[in-house]
Amino acid sequence: MPVAAPFPELDEYWPGSARLAGAFRRSKPAKARPGISPFASAGRWKCSTCSAGRDPGVALAVPELAGMTLVITGSGRRLRDILQEPTANLGCLVVDKGGRTGQLYTRPSICSPNLTSELNSHLAVHRDQIACSGSNFHAVIHAQPRHLTYLSHIPGLPGPGLPEPALLRWQPETIINLPEGIGFVPFNVPGSQALMSATLKTLHQYRVIVWSKHGVMARSDTSVKRASDRIEYAETAAATSTWTWWLEAAAKA
């Protein structure tokens, strides 16, 4: 469903604002390590706060996103970095006609001159979901919540059937907010074509997916905050399952 006017300005994307601060603060303790947590949101409206930019080139042709404004994390940036100083860690990419070029707007003192290394995966997901839904907004978050990532390392445990019996049983809120369950993508090299293809296919059915031995990706056509909420629900379920399995193993020992 398209986002209705009045459309949010760039200031409403910054984690310092009331709209997103809660989402980034909640994602922070879910980190398994001080690693990278890129996010990208795409909106089909003009942000009046944009100023002169540069063309970074677009590695993946995304004509479906022509004219859209994408707010994307810089390469190597973390959610806590964005929370502390958003304009130094985010870039605003406006995709040109044809989807091969664009204008990247940043402040002069941005910490990273390049966008996230997962840019192709984010662009592909935005292109695929917006083409299917016809929406004018879409948000994607990639993070490494410790319990979901941990479970994906256990041989024989993670898989397409894991979420329904093992994760969704703990609290009704999980089933209500993730009615389709949690998707699972077997390990592929980060940034590879294989991972991107598997991600697109799995996100057709799920709104939260686990990248085996890597992390998770969540999407929303409503807000970045909603995508963050979905990660939190999934991670809470994974934490409860992990504690239960540990206790059961200790009792048997």
SETI-646383 format. One record per atom (N, C-alpha, C): residue in three letters; x, y, z. Coordinates in steps of 0.02 Angstrom, whole numbers, padded with zeros to 5 digits, always signed. Example, Ala and Ser with C-alpha at 12.3 -4.5 7.8 and 13.67 -1.06 7.14 Angstrom:
2
ala+00660-00284+00390/ala+00615-00225+00390/ala+00660-00165+00390/ser+00642-00112+00354/ser+00684-00053+00357/ser+00645+00002+00394/
# end
This chain:
253
met+00042-00060+00000/met+00000+00000+00000/met+00044+00062+00000/pro+00034+00109-00048/pro+00075+00169-00050/pro+00069+00212+00012/val+00124+00247+00030/val+00123+00294+00085/val+00086+00357+00062/ala+00039+00382+00102/ala-00001+00439+00082/ala+00032+00504+00104/ala+00016+00559+00069/ala+00040+00625+00087/ala+00009+00645+00155/pro+00041+00688+00193/pro+00105+00722+00179/pro+00165+00675+00186/phe+00209+00676+00136/phe+00266+00631+00135/phe+00320+00654+00184/pro+00357+00607+00214/pro+00410+00626+00260/pro+00468+00659+00225/glu+00497+00709+00257/glu+00559+00740+00232/glu+00619+00701+00259/leu+00678+00718+00235/leu+00738+00681+00256/leu+00748+00684+00331/asp+00730+00741+00362/asp+00739+00746+00434/asp+00703+00691+00472/glu+00648+00666+00443/glu+00609+00614+00476/glu+00642+00545+00468/tyr+00692+00539+00425/tyr+00728+00476+00419/tyr+00783+00472+00470/trp+00809+00529+00494/trp+00867+00527+00538/trp+00850+00493+00603/pro+00894+00450+00629/pro+00879+00414+00691/pro+00871+00460+00751/gly+00894+00523+00747/gly+00885+00569+00802/gly+00813+00592+00809/ser+00773+00582+00757/ser+00704+00603+00760/ser+00663+00552+00800/ala+00606+00574+00823/ala+00563+00530+00862/ala+00538+00471+00820/arg+00533+00481+00754/arg+00507+00428+00710/arg+00551+00366+00709/leu+00618+00376+00710/leu+00663+00320+00701/leu+00709+00305+00760/ala+00714+00350+00807/ala+00762+00340+00862/ala+00748+00275+00899/gly+00685+00261+00912/gly+00668+00199+00947/gly+00688+00138+00909/ala+00680+00138+00843/ala+00698+00080+00802/ala+00772+00066+00806/phe+00814+00117+00801/phe+00886+00106+00802/phe+00910+00087+00872/arg+00881+00116+00923/arg+00901+00098+00991/arg+00885+00026+01006/arg+00827+00002+00982/arg+00808-00067+00995/arg+00851-00115+00955/ser+00874-00096+00897/ser+00916-00140+00857/ser+00985-00146+00886/lys+01008-00095+00922/lys+01077-00094+00947/lys+01093-00153+00992/pro+01052-00170+01043/pro+01072-00226+01086/pro+01066-00293+01052/ala+01034-00296+00993/ala+01027-00360+00958/ala+01090-00377+00918/lys+01140-00334+00920/lys+01201-00346+00882/lys+01242-00401+00914/ala+01266-00448+00873/ala+01308-00501+00898/ala+01380-00477+00904/arg+01397-00425+00870/arg+01465-00398+00870/arg+01461-00326+00846/pro+01515-00288+00851/pro+01512-00219+00827/pro+01518-00217+00751/gly+01470-00250+00717/gly+01474-00258+00645/gly+01432-00208+00608/ile+01425-00219+00544/ile+01391-00173+00500/ile+01317-00188+00499/ser+01276-00136+00500/ser+01204-00144+00496/ser+01176-00094+00446/pro+01179-00109+00382/pro+01153-00061+00333/pro+01078-00062+00330/phe+01049-00005+00313/phe+00978-00004+00297/phe+00970+00041+00236/ala+00916+00031+00200/ala+00901+00073+00143/ala+00826+00080+00138/ser+00802+00142+00130/ser+00731+00153+00119/ser+00722+00192+00054/ala+00671+00174+00017/ala+00659+00206-00048/ala+00590+00238-00047/gly+00587+00301-00069/gly+00523+00337-00072/gly+00516+00372-00139/arg+00455+00371-00167/arg+00444+00403-00232/arg+00416+00473-00222/trp+00455+00515-00189/trp+00439+00585-00184/trp+00504+00623-00174/lys+00503+00688-00189/lys+00563+00729-00186/lys+00572+00756-00116/cys+00634+00752-00091/cys+00650+00780-00025/cys+00680+00849-00034/ser+00647+00899-00006/ser+00667+00968-00018/ser+00734+00985+00015/thr+00759+00943+00061/thr+00821+00959+00095/thr+00883+00937+00057/cys+00873+00905-00002/cys+00931+00883-00042/cys+00966+00943-00072/ser+01032+00939-00076/ser+01072+00992-00107/ser+01114+00960-00163/ala+01163+00996-00189/ala+01202+00972-00245/ala+01236+00906-00227/gly+01237+00859-00275/gly+01266+00793-00262/gly+01314+00772-00316/arg+01334+00708-00315/arg+01379+00679-00364/arg+01350+00613-00388/asp+01373+00590-00446/asp+01348+00528-00475/asp+01394+00471-00454/pro+01370+00426-00410/pro+01412+00370-00388/pro+01408+00311-00435/gly+01362+00314-00484/gly+01350+00256-00527/gly+01309+00204-00489/val+01271+00165-00525/val+01230+00113-00495/val+01251+00047-00527/ala+01280+00003-00487/ala+01307-00060-00514/ala+01252-00104-00543/leu+01192-00101-00514/leu+01136-00142-00536/leu+01084-00097-00569/ala+01065-00112-00630/ala+01016-00072-00665/ala+00948-00079-00631/val+00919-00023-00610/val+00855-00024-00574/val+00808+00028-00604/pro+00788+00020-00667/pro+00743+00070-00697/pro+00677+00077-00661/glu+00656+00024-00625/glu+00594+00028-00587/glu+00597+00079-00530/leu+00659+00097-00510/leu+00668+00144-00455/leu+00683+00215-00480/ala+00679+00226-00545/ala+00695+00292-00573/ala+00653+00346-00540/gly+00686+00399-00518/gly+00653+00455-00485/gly+00643+00446-00411/met+00659+00387-00385/met+00650+00375-00314/met+00710+00400-00274/thr+00697+00418-00212/thr+00749+00440-00166/thr+00763+00384-00116/leu+00826+00362-00112/leu+00846+00309-00066/leu+00892+00337-00013/val+00874+00327+00050/val+00917+00345+00106/val+00954+00282+00127/ile+01021+00282+00123/ile+01061+00221+00129/ile+01120+00234+00175/thr+01139+00183+00214/thr+01197+00189+00257/thr+01261+00188+00216/gly+01312+00222+00241/gly+01377+00221+00209/gly+01413+00156+00224/ser+01463+00140+00183/ser+01502+00079+00192/ser+01538+00079+00260/gly+01531+00024+00297/gly+01564+00018+00362/gly+01529+00053+00419/arg+01471+00083+00406/arg+01435+00119+00459/arg+01392+00071+00501/arg+01381+00088+00563/arg+01343+00047+00610/arg+01282+00086+00633/leu+01231+00049+00658/leu+01171+00082+00680/leu+01186+00132+00736/arg+01231+00115+00781/arg+01248+00161+00835/arg+01283+00224+00808/asp+01321+00217+00753/asp+01352+00275+00722/asp+01299+00322+00695/ile+01249+00292+00662/ile+01196+00332+00632/ile+01156+00368+00686/leu+01144+00334+00742/leu+01106+00364+00797/leu+01142+00425+00825/gln+01209+00420+00830/gln+01247+00475+00860/gln+01256+00534+00812/glu+01265+00519+00748/glu+01277+00573+00699/glu+01251+00551+00631/pro+01186+00557+00620/pro+01155+00530+00559/pro+01182+00558+00494/thr+01190+00624+00490/thr+01210+00653+00426/thr+01281+00635+00406/ala+01322+00611+00453/ala+01390+00591+00437/ala+01394+00518+00416/asn+01338+00482+00419/asn+01340+00410+00407/asn+01289+00385+00357/leu+01248+00431+00331/leu+01197+00413+00282/leu+01206+00452+00218/gly+01185+00421+00163/gly+01185+00455+00098/gly+01115+00454+00069/cys+01100+00503+00028/cys+01035+00508-00004/cys+01045+00500-00080/leu+01024+00444-00108/leu+01034+00428-00178/leu+00969+00437-00217/val+00969+00482-00265/val+00912+00492-00309/val+00927+00458-00376/val+00889+00407-00393/val+00902+00367-00452/val+00878+00404-00515/asp+00923+00409-00564/asp+00907+00443-00627/asp+00865+00398-00673/lys+00839+00428-00725/lys+00801+00391-00775/lys+00845+00337-00806/gly+00819+00278-00812/gly+00857+00222-00839/gly+00886+00178-00785/gly+00894+00205-00724/gly+00915+00165-00668/gly+00988+00146-00666/arg+01029+00177-00708/arg+01101+00160-00709/arg+01144+00213-00675/thr+01117+00272-00667/thr+01153+00327-00635/thr+01108+00359-00582/gly+01137+00404-00545/gly+01098+00439-00494/gly+01138+00496-00464/gln+01108+00531-00418/gln+01141+00585-00383/gln+01144+00567-00309/leu+01205+00564-00281/leu+01215+00547-00212/leu+01226+00611-00172/tyr+01182+00625-00125/tyr+01186+00685-00084/tyr+01212+00666-00014/thr+01265+00697+00007/thr+01294+00686+00073/thr+01319+00753+00100/arg+01335+00754+00164/arg+01367+00813+00190/arg+01442+00807+00176/pro+01478+00862+00171/pro+01549+00860+00153/pro+01592+00817+00199/ser+01574+00812+00262/ser+01615+00776+00310/ser+01590+00705+00323/ile+01555+00675+00274/ile+01529+00607+00283/ile+01586+00559+00298/cys+01574+00512+00345/cys+01627+00467+00368/cys+01649+00418+00313/ser+01604+00399+00269/ser+01621+00352+00216/ser+01597+00380+00149/pro+01641+00386+00099/pro+01621+00414+00034/pro+01579+00365-00007/asn+01578+00301+00013/asn+01542+00250-00024/asn+01481+00225+00015/leu+01432+00198-00022/leu+01374+00169+00010/leu+01389+00097+00031/thr+01344+00067+00069/thr+01354+00000+00095/thr+01374-00050+00041/ser+01415-00098+00060/ser+01437-00150+00013/ser+01379-00196-00006/glu+01324-00194+00032/glu+01265-00233+00017/glu+01217-00195-00028/leu+01242-00142-00061/leu+01198-00098-00100/leu+01159-00137-00153/asn+01193-00182-00190/asn+01158-00220-00242/asn+01100-00260-00215/ser+01111-00293-00158/ser+01057-00333-00128/ser+00998-00288-00109/his+01014-00229-00080/his+00960-00183-00061/his+00923-00157-00122/leu+00960-00137-00173/leu+00928-00112-00234/leu+00884-00165-00266/ala+00909-00227-00267/ala+00871-00281-00298/ala+00806-00294-00260/val+00809-00292-00194/val+00749-00303-00154/val+00699-00247-00164/his+00723-00184-00163/his+00679-00128-00175/his+00646-00134-00244/arg+00687-00148-00295/arg+00660-00153-00363/arg+00607-00207-00368/asp+00621-00264-00340/asp+00576-00322-00344/asp+00511-00308-00308/gln+00515-00283-00246/gln+00456-00273-00206/gln+00412-00216-00232/ile+00444-00162-00254/ile+00405-00105-00279/ile+00373-00123-00346/ala+00408-00161-00388/ala+00379-00183-00451/ala+00318-00227-00440/cys+00321-00269-00388/cys+00265-00314-00374/cys+00206-00279-00341/ser+00221-00233-00295/ser+00168-00202-00255/ser+00142-00136-00283/gly+00184-00101-00321/gly+00165-00036-00346/gly+00168+00018-00292/ser+00199+00003-00235/ser+00203+00051-00180/ser+00251+00107-00197/asn+00245+00162-00161/asn+00292+00218-00170/asn+00343+00222-00114/phe+00345+00170-00071/phe+00393+00169-00016/phe+00411+00097+00001/his+00475+00088+00019/his+00497+00021+00040/his+00560+00029+00082/ala+00565-00009+00137/ala+00622-00006+00182/ala+00652-00075+00193/val+00718-00078+00197/val+00754-00141+00209/val+00807-00129+00263/ile+00812-00175+00310/ile+00865-00172+00361/ile+00902-00239+00361/his+00968-00235+00363/his+01009-00295+00372/his+01046-00287+00439/ala+01042-00338+00482/ala+01074-00335+00547/ala+01099-00405+00566/gln+01135-00408+00622/gln+01161-00471+00647/gln+01138-00483+00719/pro+01073-00497+00730/pro+01050-00512+00797/pro+01083-00577+00822/arg+01107-00576+00882/arg+01152-00630+00905/arg+01119-00699+00907/his+01056-00704+00929/his+01026-00770+00937/his+01004-00800+00870/leu+00974-00761+00827/leu+00956-00787+00761/leu+01018-00808+00722/thr+01070-00767+00726/thr+01132-00783+00691/thr+01164-00845+00721/tyr+01164-00851+00787/tyr+01192-00909+00821/tyr+01157-00973+00799/leu+01090-00972+00799/leu+01053-01032+00780/leu+01068-01055+00709/ser+01083-01007+00665/ser+01097-01025+00596/ser+01164-01059+00587/his+01206-01059+00640/his+01270-01093+00638/his+01266-01166+00659/ile+01211-01187+00690/ile+01207-01254+00718/ile+01189-01304+00663/pro+01231-01352+00648/pro+01218-01400+00594/pro+01153-01438+00605/gly+01113-01442+00553/gly+01051-01480+00557/gly+00994-01445+00591/leu+01007-01387+00624/leu+00953-01353+00660/leu+00915-01303+00617/pro+00950-01256+00585/pro+00912-01206+00546/pro+00887-01236+00481/gly+00832-01209+00458/gly+00804-01231+00395/gly+00735-01201+00385/pro+00704-01212+00328/pro+00639-01182+00314/pro+00585-01202+00364/gly+00592-01260+00396/gly+00541-01281+00443/gly+00553-01259+00514/leu+00611-01229+00529/leu+00628-01211+00597/leu+00581-01159+00628/pro+00566-01103+00594/pro+00530-01049+00627/pro+00461-01070+00654/glu+00423-01108+00614/glu+00354-01121+00633/glu+00348-01158+00700/pro+00378-01217+00708/pro+00369-01252+00772/pro+00413-01226+00828/ala+00472-01202+00812/ala+00521-01186+00865/ala+00522-01114+00886/leu+00508-01068+00841/leu+00514-00997+00858/leu+00447-00963+00869/leu+00397-00981+00830/leu+00334-00945+00834/leu+00289-00968+00892/arg+00311-01017+00929/arg+00268-01044+00982/arg+00270-01005+01047/trp+00317-00960+01056/trp+00329-00932+01122/trp+00281-00878+01143/gln+00259-00836+01097/gln+00214-00782+01117/gln+00168-00765+01058/pro+00105-00748+01072/pro+00058-00735+01017/pro+00077-00676+00974/glu+00113-00627+01004/glu+00133-00568+00965/glu+00176-00586+00905/thr+00217-00639+00913/thr+00260-00660+00859/thr+00220-00684+00799/ile+00170-00725+00812/ile+00128-00751+00758/ile+00088-00695+00726/ile+00063-00648+00766/ile+00023-00593+00739/ile+00065-00548+00694/asn+00127-00534+00714/asn+00169-00488+00676/asn+00208-00523+00620/leu+00218-00589+00627/leu+00253-00627+00575/leu+00210-00687+00556/pro+00150-00675+00528/pro+00103-00730+00515/pro+00130-00781+00465/glu+00173-00759+00420/glu+00201-00805+00370/glu+00262-00842+00396/gly+00286-00825+00456/gly+00345-00857+00484/gly+00409-00818+00469/ile+00464-00853+00474/ile+00530-00823+00462/ile+00565-00864+00408/gly+00587-00832+00355/gly+00620-00867+00301/gly+00692-00884+00317/phe+00719-00932+00280/phe+00789-00953+00290/phe+00824-00960+00223/val+00882-00928+00217/val+00923-00931+00156/val+00988-00967+00174/pro+01003-01024+00143/pro+01067-01058+00156/pro+01126-01013+00142/phe+01183-01030+00171/phe+01241-00986+00165/phe+01262-00976+00093/asn+01274-00913+00076/asn+01305-00893+00013/asn+01354-00837+00028/val+01404-00828-00013/val+01453-00776-00002/val+01418-00708+00000/pro+01429-00668+00053/pro+01398-00602+00057/pro+01413-00560-00005/gly+01361-00527-00030/gly+01369-00485-00088/gly+01367-00522-00154/ser+01359-00588-00153/ser+01361-00628-00215/ser+01294-00628-00250/gln+01295-00646-00315/gln+01235-00652-00354/gln+01190-00708-00326/ala+01221-00762-00301/ala+01182-00817-00274/ala+01142-00795-00213/leu+01173-00755-00169/leu+01138-00731-00109/leu+01082-00684-00129/met+01095-00640-00177/met+01044-00593-00199/met+00984-00629-00229/ser+00996-00680-00271/ser+00941-00717-00302/ser+00900-00754-00250/ala+00934-00787-00203/ala+00899-00824-00151/ala+00859-00777-00106/thr+00887-00718-00092/thr+00853-00669-00051/thr+00788-00645-00084/leu+00791-00628-00147/leu+00732-00605-00183/leu+00677-00657-00182/lys+00696-00719-00195/lys+00647-00773-00197/lys+00614-00783-00129/thr+00654-00782-00075/thr+00628-00795-00008/thr+00585-00737+00017/leu+00603-00675-00001/leu+00565-00617+00021/leu+00497-00611-00014/his+00485-00651-00065/his+00418-00653-00094/his+00368-00684-00046/gln+00393-00726-00001/gln+00349-00760+00047/gln+00355-00733+00118/tyr+00414-00709+00137/tyr+00426-00688+00206/tyr+00447-00614+00208/arg+00434-00583+00266/arg+00456-00513+00276/arg+00518-00509+00320/val+00536-00564+00351/val+00599-00570+00388/val+00632-00635+00366/ile+00696-00631+00348/ile+00732-00691+00328/ile+00799-00694+00364/val+00823-00755+00375/val+00888-00766+00405/val+00937-00785+00350/trp+00992-00748+00346/trp+01048-00767+00303/trp+01093-00813+00344/ser+01098-00876+00327/ser+01136-00923+00368/ser+01207-00899+00379/lys+01228-00901+00443/lys+01295-00883+00465/lys+01314-00811+00448/his+01264-00769+00439/his+01277-00699+00419/his+01235-00650+00458/gly+01170-00659+00460/gly+01127-00611+00493/gly+01056-00617+00468/val+01019-00562+00469/val+00950-00562+00447/val+00937-00502+00402/met+00882-00507+00365/met+00857-00450+00326/met+00782-00446+00338/ala+00758-00384+00350/ala+00687-00373+00359/ala+00665-00317+00312/arg+00602-00320+00291/arg+00576-00270+00245/arg+00508-00245+00269/ser+00490-00185+00245/ser+00424-00157+00260/ser+00406-00106+00206/asp+00343-00104+00187/asp+00320-00052+00141/asp+00283+00003+00179/thr+00295+00005+00246/thr+00263+00055+00288/thr+00314+00103+00318/ser+00368+00076+00349/ser+00417+00119+00382/ser+00479+00078+00399/val+00535+00113+00410/val+00596+00081+00434/val+00584+00052+00504/lys+00546+00087+00543/lys+00531+00065+00611/lys+00494-00002+00611/arg+00448-00012+00564/arg+00412-00075+00561/arg+00459-00133+00543/ala+00506-00121+00498/ala+00555-00173+00481/ala+00597-00190+00542/ser+00616-00140+00581/ser+00654-00152+00643/ser+00613-00191+00693/asp+00549-00176+00699/asp+00505-00213+00744/asp+00505-00287+00727/arg+00503-00303+00663/arg+00500-00373+00643/arg+00564-00411+00662/ile+00621-00377+00656/ile+00683-00408+00679/ile+00680-00421+00754/glu+00653-00373+00791/glu+00650-00380+00864/glu+00606-00438+00885/tyr+00548-00446+00852/tyr+00504-00502+00868/tyr+00539-00568+00854/ala+00572-00573+00796/ala+00606-00635+00778/ala+00664-00650+00825/glu+00702-00598+00843/glu+00759-00608+00888/glu+00737-00627+00958/thr+00682-00599+00982/thr+00656-00618+01048/thr+00637-00691+01049/ala+00604-00714+00996/ala+00585-00785+00991/ala+00647-00829+00989/ala+00698-00809+00952/ala+00759-00848+00947/ala+00795-00851+01014/ala+00795-00795+01051/ala+00827-00794+01116/ala+00793-00842+01165/thr+00727-00842+01165/thr+00690-00887+01210/thr+00704-00960+01192/ser+00705-00975+01127/ser+00720-01043+01105/ser+00790-01064+01125/thr+00838-01018+01117/thr+00908-01034+01134/thr+00915-01049+01208/trp+00885-01007+01251/trp+00889-01018+01324/trp+00857-01085+01342/thr+00801-01101+01311/thr+00766-01163+01326/thr+00809-01223+01307/trp+00840-01221+01248/trp+00882-01277+01227/trp+00943-01284+01272/trp+00972-01229+01294/trp+01028-01231+01339/trp+01008-01263+01406/leu+00951-01243+01433/leu+00927-01271+01496/leu+00912-01345+01490/glu+00881-01364+01434/glu+00866-01435+01423/glu+00930-01476+01419/ala+00981-01449+01385/ala+01044-01484+01378/ala+01079-01490+01447/ala+01074-01437+01487/ala+01106-01438+01553/ala+01070-01488+01598/ala+01004-01493+01593/ala+00966-01539+01634/ala+00983-01612+01616/lys+00990-01625+01552/lys+01008-01693+01530/lys+01079-01712+01552/ala+01123-01661+01553/ala+01192-01675+01574/ala+01196-01689+01648/
# end
